[in-house]
Amino acid sequence: MQAEPSAGKRMDVVIVYGGKEFIIELKIWKGQKRHFDGQKQLLGYMEKRGAEKGYLLTFDFRQKKEQRMEWIGLEGKMIFEVQV
């Protein structure tokens, strides 16, 4: 399946399984502002596809990193964030 562009960009990963779409955005940690920008980018893709849930996977290569997994609510949508 080819992803539709959003502001000239393409979604990183869209998995279609059991008739459902799972939209996944992949990022490398480059600070809190860039992280927030990634959330907004994912929200844009979710809006375009009519999805209520999305997934943000952030790779953090810093020595002292905080690994986490959590659901967050943002603009009426749910994002499952994983930081590794």
Secondary structure per residue as TSV (DSSP state, phi and psi in degrees):
chain	resnum	aa	ss	phi	psi
A	1	M	-	360.0	130.6
A	2	Q	-	-91.1	130.1
A	3	A	-	-77.7	147.0
A	4	E	-	-80.4	142.9
A	5	P	-	-69.9	145.3
A	6	S	B	-124.0	109.2
A	7	A	T	55.2	42.3
A	8	G	T	83.4	4.0
A	9	K	B	-116.0	161.9
A	10	R	-	-115.7	149.9
A	11	M	-	-64.6	146.7
A	12	D	S	-70.0	-55.8
A	13	V	E	-141.2	131.9
A	14	V	E	-128.8	118.0
A	15	I	E	-104.7	128.6
A	16	V	E	-109.4	118.4
A	17	Y	E	-144.8	128.4
A	18	G	T	60.5	32.4
A	19	G	T	78.0	5.6
A	20	K	E	-114.5	150.7
A	21	E	E	-103.4	136.5
A	22	F	E	-120.0	112.4
A	23	I	E	-96.0	123.2
A	24	I	E	-124.6	126.1
A	25	E	E	-107.0	132.0
A	26	L	E	-107.9	132.4
A	27	K	E	-139.2	158.3
A	28	I	E	-107.4	133.5
A	29	W	-	-62.2	122.3
A	30	K	-	-137.9	32.6
A	31	G	-	108.3	163.3
A	32	Q	H	-64.2	-40.2
A	33	K	H	-63.1	-44.1
A	34	R	H	-65.2	-34.0
A	35	H	H	-63.2	-46.0
A	36	F	H	-61.6	-40.3
A	37	D	H	-60.3	-38.5
A	38	G	H	-64.5	-39.8
A	39	Q	H	-61.3	-45.6
A	40	K	H	-64.1	-39.2
A	41	Q	H	-61.2	-46.6
A	42	L	H	-61.8	-42.4
A	43	L	H	-58.2	-39.2
A	44	G	H	-62.0	-43.5
A	45	Y	H	-64.6	-41.9
A	46	M	H	-62.3	-42.9
A	47	E	H	-60.3	-46.1
A	48	K	H	-61.1	-35.6
A	49	R	H	-95.4	-2.0
A	50	G	T	71.5	28.5
A	51	A	-	-92.5	141.5
A	52	E	S	-93.7	-20.4
A	53	K	E	-126.6	145.2
A	54	G	E	-144.6	172.6
A	55	Y	E	-134.4	131.9
A	56	L	E	-121.7	116.3
A	57	L	E	-110.3	116.3
A	58	T	E	-113.6	127.3
A	59	F	E	-95.2	122.9
A	60	D	-	-115.4	112.8
A	61	F	-	-98.2	9.5
A	62	R	-	-70.5	154.4
A	63	Q	S	-64.0	-47.2
A	64	K	S	-104.3	89.6
A	65	K	-	-114.2	159.2
A	66	E	-	-107.8	113.5
A	67	Q	-	-85.7	137.6
A	68	R	E	-155.2	158.3
A	69	M	E	-141.7	126.8
A	70	E	E	-164.2	151.9
A	71	W	E	-88.0	135.6
A	72	I	E	-126.6	147.1
A	73	G	E	-97.7	132.8
A	74	L	E	-147.6	119.2
A	75	E	T	52.8	41.6
A	76	G	T	77.5	5.7
A	77	K	E	-117.3	163.9
A	78	M	E	-114.1	132.1
A	79	I	E	-123.3	127.9
A	80	F	E	-93.6	113.7
A	81	E	E	-102.2	133.7
A	82	V	E	-127.2	127.5
A	83	Q	E	-122.2	119.5
A	84	V	-	-126.2	360.0
